[in-house]
Each structure stands twice: as C-alpha cells, then as structure tokens.
Amino acid sequence: MNLLKQGSDWLVDQFHTFATVDVVYDQAGQQVSVPATIGRTIFEQTDSFGVVQKFESRDYLIQTSQLVWAGNEVLPKRGDRILETPGSTTFVYEVMAPGKEPHYRYSDPFRKLLRIHTKLVERI
C-alpha cells in the first residue's frame, strides 16, 4: 500500500473524528448535513492601481465522499450555501472566492478532502 496515501487518509479521518462541526450544505435547494472542519484562507490581489487587497475566506473542509445526492458525489459550485448554526443564530456562507481564484480545491493529493472557500452573506 502507498504509505503516503495511508498517512493522508489517517490525517483526514482524524480531522473528521476530532475537529468537525455539523453544517448543512445546500446546492440548488438540495441539502445534506455534513461534518466540516473550519479553516481560513487569505487571498491577495493587486488592483488596477497597484494596491494589494487582502480577502479572508472562511473555509469548510469536507470529505469528498460526504457531498452525495441521489447516490452521486457532487463537487461544490459557486453560489452553493453552507449553513452553520453554533447556537440560536444560523450563519449562511456562500461558496465563492475573489476574482478568478478557484472556489474550492483539494486539500490532499488523493482528493479525499475538499477545502471550500466561502463568504458570510446572511444571519438568520
């Protein structure tokens, strides 16, 4: 067995077991409850005047195998929503990234874990 894959799988499983919160992933009105690890990414972009702007994304690390509708794994799309309720308030995050940055990426070389970039758009 590939030792690197075995170690990567172990690490992803540890995140899943010990460092997740339950969130609701919404894609075109279809929802699924999934465990997610919270993270962040700082994006830097230079505007047309040469000024560097920084953007911070709230990231959700979700196992690829958790995003399943009708038995099929799906990938994140821009505009999808992630709902996080850490008490009596639900925070709604939209899947997006600034400019032409990708809105998600794989966090491991074996595509087991997705890092999904979001921005807070609503509190309910």
URUR-V622622 format. One line per field, one symbol per residue. phi: phi as a letter, one per 20 degrees, with the letter a starting at -180 (. if undefined). burial: 1 if it has 9 or more other ideal C-beta (glycine too) atoms within 8 Angstrom, else 0. A space follows every 10 residues. Layout:
phi: ???
burial: ???
//
This chain:
phi: .fffffffff ffffgffdcc cecdedclne cbecfceebb cddcceefen eeddcddedd ecfgfeeccl ndfcdfcgng ccdcceredd edddfabfld ffebbeebfd leceddebcf cacd
burial: 0000110110 1101110001 0011111000 0101111110 1010100000 0000101111 1111011110 0000010001 1111000000 1111111000 0011010100 0111111111 0000
//
